[in-house]
Amino acid sequence: MKRRILTSILLFMSAASKIKFGTDGWRGIIADDFTFSNVCKVTRAIAAYLETAYSKDRPVLIAYDTRFLADVFSRTAAEVLADLGWTVKIADRDCPTPVIAYNAEHLNSAGALMFTASHNPAPYCGIKYIPDYAGPATPEITDTIVANIDSASDEPPTGDRDSQISTFDPKPAYLQFLYQRLDIDRIRSAKLNVKYDALFSTSRGYLDEVLEYCGCQVESFHTHRDVLFGGGMPEPKGEQLTELVDAVTKDKADLGLTTDGDSDRFGVVDEKGNVLTPNTILLLLARHLTKNKGKTGAIVRTVATTHLLDNYAASNGLELFETAVGFKYVGAKMRETDVLIGGEESGGLSVIGHIPEKDGILADMLVAEAIAFEGKPLSQLVEEAIAEAGGPLYNKRLDLHLTEGHKQAVLETYKKETPSKVAGIGVKEVGRKDGVKLYLEEGSWVLLRPSGTEPLVRVYIETDSTQKQQQIAEFMEKEIQKLAPLSGK
């Protein structure tokens, strides 16, 4: 076992310096590996793919989030593309990912480059390519781009091609499309009191405007650009949302809403101040779409997402598809068949009739719409949805910090030497769709998979009691520590 780990470390180290695309593009630390020269290199690698897929009479769109230098990196990429003969349209301000994704299709483009590191800390930036179908690039596309990187030049652009670069406002077309997905009159009639925390993200000027258009009373926080995100992270999780929770409970609001940095992930607080998990929102909105809006179609979830969705699908005669982690797999299924709702436990979803890209703005508004339809507090709607799906089930995620080499080695070990028991519970089945998923005899499951962007092994657990959840978590952490030392947080 130790020899296997050492071999895996050496193999990983040989590739560690290469630009690597994770589940949602390439991310790196600004001024470390995310540099202007590497941006030029990756942009040329994307352009080499574009040459094989599109004609140059179609523009390439570029957008960016609120991070340090993201707008300047975007301009550099635009100049590289213009040097190569492409017409480029850059968003006129920082822009949500779902907004530029929609415009990639709406404007019949050759796709879009989005400069974002999503929910990652402030020192990170990233770049993802969004094809003209308005969803994440599939592995076939990203594999081609990665294969182009080694031969791509990292030299700065040299030509004067300003005439081929222009700015545009992607907002009006997106909002018109979004309003067609919502029952605006129903939301207006509810006169909801909503607190909105922008978390210094790209959703400011979007989500708050939509809420106000839909007749909500809105109080907003953190609606300016701050490249340090107020010293926190642009991630809609509990530790980042204390101000939002306080505002909801103090003013007895109907709900609190937020998004992550590029607005493709949602965050929801109920009227009691509970920060609801993405798993809960996925179930709630699956129920809302079928019960209140009469929609149907398959439910698609990633391998790390709650099986309450399986229960709901089964009880309502809906197909259920499981994919690898990464919305690109969910989006691909949305392009293949009618999908009622597709999502992931990390906070991304899309629905039938929408683009095959996760959209935090849409998700937040659908929660408001669900309250408006039923006229009940959000906490009650959640309780009803969980009960109908045979819950509750309890979820936990461990983020175990390892070296990159140990991260890969631990997963290889589990793939080859699967345990027969976890915390004394027998393993009845093993899934290898993404990482290693252990299905336990009494219905619980455990998933081990490496992070695509960080030196972490993630351990996901779902079970029917908090006590059992803790026992499984302690067991898994001890077992992994036996294989490789944790590097600290």
C-alpha positions in Angstrom: 0.0 0.0 0.0 2.8 2.5 0.9 4.6 1.7 -2.4 1.4 2.5 -4.3 1.1 5.8 -2.5 4.7 6.8 -3.2 4.3 5.9 -6.9 1.2 8.0 -7.1 2.9 11.0 -5.5 5.8 10.8 -8.0 3.4 10.5 -11.0 1.4 13.5 -9.7 4.5 15.7 -9.1 5.6 15.3 -12.7 2.4 16.9 -13.8 1.8 19.3 -11.0 3.3 22.4 -12.8 0.9 22.0 -15.7 -2.2 24.1 -16.1 -5.1 21.8 -15.1 -8.8 22.1 -15.8 -10.9 21.0 -12.9 -14.7 20.3 -12.8 -15.4 23.9 -14.0 -12.4 25.3 -15.8 -8.9 26.3 -14.7 -8.3 28.1 -11.4 -5.2 29.4 -9.8 -3.7 31.9 -7.4 -3.3 35.4 -8.9 0.4 36.2 -9.5 1.4 32.7 -8.7 0.2 30.4 -11.5 -2.7 32.6 -12.6 -0.6 35.2 -14.5 -1.0 37.2 -17.6 1.4 34.9 -19.5 -0.7 31.9 -18.5 -3.9 33.7 -19.5 -2.4 34.3 -22.9 -1.5 30.6 -23.1 -4.9 29.3 -22.1 -6.7 31.8 -24.3 -4.7 30.7 -27.4 -5.4 27.0 -26.4 -9.2 27.9 -26.4 -8.8 29.8 -29.7 -7.2 26.7 -31.3 -10.3 24.8 -30.3 -12.6 27.5 -31.6 -10.8 27.3 -35.0 -12.1 23.7 -35.3 -15.7 24.4 -34.1 -16.8 27.8 -35.3 -16.4 30.3 -38.2 -14.9 33.7 -37.4 -18.1 35.5 -38.4 -19.4 34.6 -34.9 -18.2 36.7 -32.0 -16.5 35.4 -28.9 -18.0 36.8 -25.7 -15.9 37.6 -22.6 -17.1 38.3 -19.0 -15.6 38.5 -15.6 -16.5 38.5 -11.9 -15.5 41.0 -9.1 -12.1 39.6 -8.4 -8.8 41.5 -8.4 -7.6 42.0 -12.0 -10.4 39.9 -13.5 -11.4 42.8 -15.7 -7.8 43.3 -16.8 -7.2 39.6 -17.5 -10.4 39.7 -19.6 -9.1 42.6 -21.7 -5.8 40.7 -22.3 -7.8 37.6 -23.5 -9.8 39.8 -25.8 -6.6 41.3 -27.3 -5.2 37.8 -27.9 -8.4 36.7 -29.6 -8.5 39.8 -31.7 -4.9 39.2 -32.7 -6.0 35.8 -34.0 -8.8 37.4 -36.1 -11.8 36.9 -33.8 -14.4 39.6 -33.1 -14.8 40.0 -29.3 -17.6 41.4 -27.2 -16.7 42.1 -23.5 -19.4 42.6 -20.9 -19.6 46.2 -19.8 -19.3 45.3 -16.0 -18.7 42.2 -13.9 -21.3 39.7 -14.9 -23.0 36.5 -13.5 -21.9 33.3 -15.2 -25.5 32.3 -16.1 -26.0 35.7 -17.7 -23.0 35.4 -20.1 -23.9 31.8 -20.7 -27.4 32.7 -21.8 -25.9 35.4 -24.1 -23.5 32.9 -25.6 -26.5 31.2 -27.1 -28.7 34.3 -27.6 -26.1 36.1 -29.6 -25.2 33.1 -31.8 -21.6 33.4 -30.6 -18.6 31.1 -30.8 -19.0 30.7 -27.0 -17.8 32.8 -24.1 -14.7 33.0 -21.8 -15.7 33.7 -18.2 -13.1 34.9 -15.8 -14.1 33.7 -12.4 -13.0 31.5 -9.5 -16.6 31.2 -8.3 -16.7 30.6 -4.6 -13.0 30.3 -4.1 -11.1 32.7 -1.8 -10.0 36.2 -3.0 -6.5 35.2 -4.0 -7.9 32.9 -6.8 -9.0 33.7 -10.3 -10.0 31.3 -13.0 -11.2 31.0 -16.6 -13.8 28.7 -18.0 -15.0 28.3 -21.6 -18.8 28.2 -22.2 -19.8 26.9 -25.6 -22.7 28.4 -27.6 -25.2 26.0 -26.2 -25.1 28.0 -22.9 -23.8 25.3 -20.6 -20.5 24.1 -19.2 -18.0 22.7 -21.7 -18.1 18.9 -21.9 -15.0 16.9 -21.1 -14.4 16.3 -24.8 -14.1 20.1 -25.3 -11.9 20.7 -22.2 -9.7 17.8 -23.1 -9.1 19.3 -26.5 -8.3 22.7 -24.9 -5.9 21.1 -22.4 -4.2 19.2 -25.2 -3.6 22.6 -27.0 -2.0 24.2 -24.0 1.6 22.8 -24.3 2.0 24.1 -27.9 0.3 27.5 -27.2 2.4 30.6 -26.9 2.3 32.7 -23.7 3.5 35.8 -25.4 1.4 39.0 -24.9 -0.8 40.2 -27.8 1.1 42.4 -30.3 -1.5 43.7 -32.7 -3.6 46.8 -32.5 -7.1 45.3 -33.0 -9.3 47.6 -30.9 -11.7 47.8 -33.8 -12.5 44.1 -33.3 -13.2 44.5 -29.6 -16.4 46.1 -28.2 -18.4 46.2 -25.0 -22.0 45.1 -24.6 -24.7 44.9 -21.9 -25.7 41.3 -21.4 -28.4 42.1 -18.8 -31.5 43.0 -20.8 -31.7 39.9 -22.8 -31.1 37.7 -19.8 -33.7 39.4 -17.6 -36.3 39.1 -20.4 -35.5 35.4 -20.6 -35.6 35.0 -16.8 -39.0 36.7 -16.4 -40.5 34.2 -18.8 -39.5 31.4 -16.4 -41.3 33.0 -13.4 -44.9 33.7 -12.4 -44.3 37.3 -11.8 -47.9 38.2 -10.9 -48.0 35.4 -8.4 -44.9 36.7 -6.7 -46.1 40.3 -6.7 -49.3 39.3 -5.0 -47.4 37.7 -2.1 -45.6 41.0 -1.3 -42.7 39.2 0.2 -40.2 40.8 2.6 -36.8 39.7 1.4 -33.3 40.3 2.7 -30.5 40.1 0.1 -26.8 39.7 0.8 -24.9 40.2 -2.5 -21.6 39.1 -0.8 -19.9 41.6 -3.1 -20.8 39.3 -6.0 -21.9 39.7 -9.6 -25.6 39.2 -8.6 -25.8 42.8 -7.3 -27.8 44.8 -9.7 -29.4 41.6 -10.9 -31.1 39.7 -8.1 -32.1 42.8 -6.2 -33.5 44.3 -9.4 -35.5 41.2 -10.2 -36.9 41.0 -6.6 -38.0 44.6 -6.8 -39.5 44.1 -10.2 -41.5 41.2 -8.8 -42.9 43.4 -6.1 -40.8 42.3 -3.1 -39.8 44.6 -0.3 -36.0 44.3 -0.5 -33.2 45.2 1.9 -29.7 44.6 0.4 -26.2 44.3 1.9 -22.7 44.3 0.4 -23.7 45.6 -3.0 -20.4 47.1 -4.1 -17.3 45.5 -5.6 -14.8 44.4 -3.0 -12.0 42.3 -4.4 -11.3 40.9 -0.9 -15.0 40.0 -0.3 -15.1 41.8 3.0 -12.4 39.6 4.3 -14.6 36.5 3.9 -15.4 34.2 1.0 -18.0 34.6 -1.8 -19.6 31.4 -0.7 -23.3 31.2 0.4 -22.7 29.2 3.6 -23.5 29.8 7.2 -20.3 31.3 8.4 -20.6 34.0 5.6 -24.2 34.7 6.2 -24.5 35.8 9.8 -25.5 39.4 8.9 -28.2 38.0 6.5 -29.5 35.7 9.2 -29.7 38.5 11.7 -31.5 40.7 9.3 -34.1 38.1 8.5 -34.8 37.2 12.1 -34.8 40.8 13.4 -37.2 42.1 10.8 -39.2 38.9 10.6 -38.6 38.7 6.8 -40.1 35.9 4.7 -36.7 34.8 3.5 -33.1 35.8 2.9 -31.3 35.2 -0.4 -27.7 35.3 -1.7 -25.4 33.9 -4.3 -21.8 33.0 -4.7 -19.2 35.1 -6.4 -20.2 34.5 -10.0 -23.9 33.9 -9.1 -24.2 30.4 -10.4 -24.8 29.0 -6.9 -27.6 30.0 -4.6 -28.0 30.6 -0.9 -31.3 30.6 1.0 -32.3 31.5 4.6 -35.8 30.7 5.9 -37.9 32.9 8.0 -36.5 31.4 11.2 -32.9 32.2 10.3 -32.0 28.6 9.1 -29.5 28.5 6.3 -31.0 25.8 4.1 -28.7 23.3 2.4 -28.6 23.0 -1.4 -29.9 19.4 -1.0 -33.0 20.8 0.7 -33.6 23.5 -1.9 -33.3 20.9 -4.7 -36.0 18.8 -3.1 -38.2 21.8 -2.3 -38.0 23.1 -5.9 -38.6 19.6 -7.5 -41.8 19.5 -5.5 -42.7 23.1 -6.4 -42.2 22.5 -10.1 -44.4 19.4 -10.1 -47.0 20.4 -7.6 -47.5 24.1 -8.3 -46.4 24.6 -11.9 -47.4 21.2 -13.4 -44.0 20.5 -14.8 -42.6 17.0 -15.4 -39.4 15.5 -16.6 -36.4 13.7 -15.2 -34.5 14.6 -12.0 -30.7 14.7 -12.4 -28.3 14.8 -9.5 -24.6 14.3 -9.1 -23.2 11.3 -7.2 -22.7 13.5 -4.1 -26.3 14.8 -3.9 -29.0 13.6 -1.6 -31.0 10.4 -2.3 -34.1 12.1 -1.1 -34.4 13.2 -4.7 -34.4 9.5 -5.7 -37.3 8.9 -3.3 -39.2 11.9 -4.7 -38.7 10.7 -8.2 -39.8 7.2 -7.5 -43.0 8.4 -5.7 -43.9 10.7 -8.5 -43.1 8.4 -11.5 -40.1 10.5 -12.6 -36.8 9.2 -14.1 -33.7 9.7 -11.9 -30.2 10.1 -13.4 -27.0 10.1 -11.4 -24.0 11.9 -12.9 -20.4 12.5 -11.9 -19.7 15.6 -9.8 -19.6 18.8 -11.9 -22.5 20.6 -13.5 -21.1 19.9 -17.0 -22.5 16.4 -16.6 -25.9 17.6 -15.4 -25.9 20.1 -18.2 -25.1 17.4 -20.7 -28.1 15.4 -19.6 -30.3 18.5 -19.8 -29.3 18.8 -23.5 -30.2 15.1 -24.1 -33.6 14.8 -22.5 -36.4 16.7 -20.7 -35.1 17.4 -17.2 -37.4 18.8 -14.6 -34.6 19.8 -12.3 -30.9 19.1 -12.3 -28.5 20.0 -9.5 -25.7 19.3 -7.2 -25.1 19.4 -3.4 -22.7 22.3 -3.8 -25.4 24.7 -4.6 -26.0 24.7 -8.4 -29.2 23.9 -10.3 -31.2 24.6 -13.4 -34.7 23.6 -14.4 -36.8 22.6 -17.4 -37.0 25.4 -20.0 -33.8 27.1 -18.8 -30.2 27.0 -20.0 -28.2 23.9 -19.1 -26.0 26.0 -16.7 -26.4 26.4 -13.0 -28.1 29.7 -12.1 -28.2 31.1 -8.6 -30.5 34.0 -9.5 -33.1 31.7 -11.0 -32.9 29.3 -8.0 -33.4 32.1 -5.5 -36.4 33.4 -7.4 -38.0 30.0 -7.6 -37.8 29.7 -3.9 -39.6 33.0 -3.6 -42.1 31.8 -6.2 -42.8 28.6 -4.2 -43.7 30.7 -1.1 -45.9 32.9 -3.2 -47.8 29.9 -4.6 -48.5 28.1 -1.3 -48.8 31.1 1.1 -46.9 29.2 3.8 -43.7 30.0 5.6 -40.6 28.6 3.9 -39.8 26.4 6.9 -43.2 24.7 6.6 -42.7 24.0 2.9 -39.3 22.4 3.6 -40.8 20.2 6.3 -43.6 19.0 4.0 -41.2 18.3 1.1 -38.8 16.3 3.3 -41.7 14.3 4.8 -43.1 13.5 1.4 -39.7 12.2 0.3 -39.3 9.9 3.3 -36.9 12.0 5.2 -35.2 13.4 7.0 -31.8 12.3 5.9 -28.6 13.9 7.3 -25.7 15.0 5.2 -22.2 15.9 6.1 -19.0 16.7 4.1 -15.5 16.3 5.4 -12.8 18.3 3.6 -9.5 16.5 4.5 -6.5 18.5 3.5 -3.7 16.3 2.0 -0.8 17.0 -0.3 -1.8 16.7 -3.9 0.2 13.4 -4.2 -1.5 11.9 -1.2 -4.9 13.0 -2.4 -4.6 10.9 -5.5 -2.9 8.0 -3.7 -5.7 7.7 -1.1 -8.3 7.4 -3.8 -6.3 4.8 -5.8 -6.0 2.8 -2.6 -9.7 2.8 -1.9 -10.5 1.9 -5.5 -8.3 -1.2 -5.2 -8.9 -2.2 -1.6 -12.6 -1.4 -0.8 -13.5 -1.9 2.9 -16.0 -4.5 3.8 -17.4 -2.4 6.6 -17.7 1.3 7.6 -18.1 2.0 11.3 -19.3 -1.6 11.8 -21.9 -1.3 9.0 -21.5 -3.7 6.0 -20.8 -2.4 2.5 -23.3 -3.9 0.1 -22.3 -2.1 -3.1 -19.5 0.0 -4.5 -19.9 2.8 -7.1 -17.0 4.2 -9.1 -18.8 6.7 -11.3 -16.8 9.5 -9.7 -14.4 8.6 -6.8 -15.5 5.7 -4.7 -19.1 5.5 -3.3 -19.8 3.0 -0.6 -23.5 1.9 -0.3 -24.0 0.6 3.2 -26.4 -2.2 4.1 -28.9 -0.1 6.1 -29.3 2.6 3.4 -26.5 5.1 4.3 -23.8 6.0 1.8 -20.3 7.4 1.8 -18.5 9.0 -1.1 -14.7 9.7 -1.4 -13.6 11.9 -4.2 -10.7 14.4 -4.8 -11.4 18.1 -5.2 -10.8 19.2 -8.8 -9.3 22.5 -7.7 -7.8 22.1 -4.2 -5.5 19.7 -2.3 -8.4 18.0 -0.6 -10.1 14.6 -0.4 -13.8 15.2 0.1 -15.8 12.6 2.1 -19.6 12.9 1.7 -21.9 11.1 4.1 -25.7 10.6 4.0 -27.5 8.6 6.7 -30.7 8.6 8.8 -29.4 9.8 12.1 -26.9 12.4 13.4 -25.4 9.9 15.7 -24.7 7.4 12.9 -23.4 10.3 10.8 -20.8 11.2 13.4 -19.7 7.6 13.9 -19.2 7.2 10.1 -17.3 10.6 9.9 -14.9 9.7 12.7 -14.3 6.3 11.2 -13.5 7.6 7.7 -11.2 10.4 9.0 -9.2 7.9 11.1 -9.0 5.4 8.2 -7.7 8.1 5.8 -5.2 9.3 8.4 -3.7 5.8 8.5 -3.0 6.0 4.7 -1.7 9.6 4.5 -1.0 12.4 7.0 -3.4 15.3 6.9 -1.7 18.5 6.0 -3.8 20.8 8.2 -6.3 23.5 7.1 
